[in-house]
Amino acid sequence: MMIAKSVRKLEGYVPGEQPKSRSVIKLNTNENPYPPSPRCAEVLKNFELENLRRYPDPDCTELKQALAKLNHTTPDRIFVGNGSDEILALAARAFVEDDEAIGSLDPSYSLYKTLAAIRNVKWVGNRTDGKVSLFLWTNPNAPTGTLASKDFVAKTAKSFKGVMLVDEAYADFSRENCMELAVAANNRNLIVMRTFSKSFSLAGLRVGYCVGPKPLIDALVKVKDSYNVDAIAQRVALAAVKDVKWMRANVKKVVATRASVTDELRKLGWTVNESESNFLFARPPRGVKAETVFRELKKRNVFVRWWAAKNVRDFIRVTIGTDAQMEVFMRELKDVCKR
Ligand SMILES: Cc1ncc(COP(=O)(O)O)c(C=O)c1O
């Protein structure tokens, strides 16, 4: 058989839908509703075609320098990837033996299970014991939006024999994060991962990075493609880091909208987790099915996310959009729930 057995039985990850139509209110993949820094536009406008003739910098030197400054560490403690999804795949390659397992919270980012299947190793939920050699800890978690304290993460990592990768895709929207643990001199097994896709409004660019102990960072470098981050992505991400104020202003707007939509939903009888992210995880009032809300909203061009898995099927996940988008969402939602 030409296709490997593990691949034949693989289900594959199903990403949130990316509709072609611009008229859709897209609250299904946790993108940022606000544009990236104008400095990114400047870079693109002035980018010389000649730069594409050559291969990009395999070490992302300038970007790593800027990220080191931002996170109070040194460039040799940083790894840059083609989106943080690439870093997750590389971690599965670098830190897991064939007879070991990958662990994560459950429910959590569903790609983790697929990565374990691709790597042909076991996935286990909510456990760090036994054969688990890589634990992917989404914090704040997705799709629940909830946050584990830095102290709890530190304590768990300390007693864990494997690599603890804290996926902080949404950390800029939360009260607390674990970067301080990752940059600490005595850290031996904790990696903190961030992305440009959410708070920096650059999901289309595909850049993520992580910070951790040098031996672990060096291991990731060994298993990566030589030129994993393209020349344009390196430049644009650098411009975004240099204008971190812009990102923080957008985050502030998202956090304010998050609070008001949470209140509104609760007033309508929805159960809404206290979110530390750029999305809400919400359960409709008795008598209304989450799946129906998801399907009916879709008919009205409002896309949210819903999963059939048992432990999440009573909820919808709604990305925080602009105030105007959330007004439409609330209007349509009220109409859907009335029926
Ligand atoms: C928890 C989590 N980690 C990682 C990612 C992927 O981010 P990137 O766009 O950097 O690959 C996502 C995207 O939705 C996510 O929710």
The ligand as a Tripos MOL2 file, in Angstrom:
@<TRIPOS>MOLECULE
LIG
   16    16     1     0     0
SMALL
NO_CHARGES

@<TRIPOS>ATOM
      1 C1         -4.7960   27.4570   21.0530 C.3       1 LIG1
      2 C2         -4.2900   27.7490   19.6920 C.ar      1 LIG1
      3 N1         -3.0090   27.5180   19.4120 N.ar      1 LIG1
      4 C3         -2.5050   27.7670   18.1970 C.ar      1 LIG1
      5 C4         -3.2910   28.2650   17.1780 C.ar      1 LIG1
      6 C5         -2.7010   28.4520   15.8260 C.3       1 LIG1
      7 O1         -2.1480   29.6710   15.6550 O.3       1 LIG1
      8 P1         -1.2670   30.0490   14.3870 P.3       1 LIG1
      9 O2         -2.1370   30.8620   13.5110 O.co2     1 LIG1
     10 O3         -0.1110   30.8020   14.9520 O.co2     1 LIG1
     11 O4         -0.8340   28.7720   13.7200 O.co2     1 LIG1
     12 C6         -4.6310   28.5340   17.4200 C.ar      1 LIG1
     13 C7         -5.4820   29.0420   16.3500 C.2       1 LIG1
     14 O5         -6.6600   29.1590   16.4120 O.2       1 LIG1
     15 C8         -5.1460   28.2610   18.7040 C.ar      1 LIG1
     16 O6         -6.4230   28.4600   18.9870 O.3       1 LIG1
@<TRIPOS>BOND
     1     1     2 1
     2     2     3 ar
     3     2    15 ar
     4     3     4 ar
     5     4     5 ar
     6     5     6 1
     7     5    12 ar
     8     6     7 1
     9     7     8 1
    10     8     9 2
    11     8    10 1
    12     8    11 1
    13    12    13 1
    14    12    15 ar
    15    13    14 2
    16    15    16 1
@<TRIPOS>SUBSTRUCTURE
     1 LIG1         1 GROUP 0 **** ****
